Amino acid sequence: MSYEILVKPAAQRQLKKLPIEIQQNLIVLIESLAEEPRLFGCKKLKGRQNQYRV
């Protein structure tokens, strides 16, 4: 099963400010969350339904 990844515009703007190598690494990580959204060490956000912090 594949999930949809939504990146807020503010996060996109912050990502563009980073060096290109870091951008590329983060994009790969973010895209991998579509296949496995709950990586080792992720935590459920209190007071939120089905939202986690990586």
C-alpha positions, 0 to 999 in steps of 0.5 A: 500500500502506498500513502500520499505525502503532503508537504506544506508550502512553508516546508517547501520554502524552507527545503529550497533554502538548504544546500542542494545535497541536503535537499536531495537527501531529504526528498529521498527520505520524504518520498520513502515515507509513502511506502513505510510511513512509520519508520523506526523511532517515530512517535504518535503525536498527542491529541492528533489522530493518525499523525506521527513525528519522524 
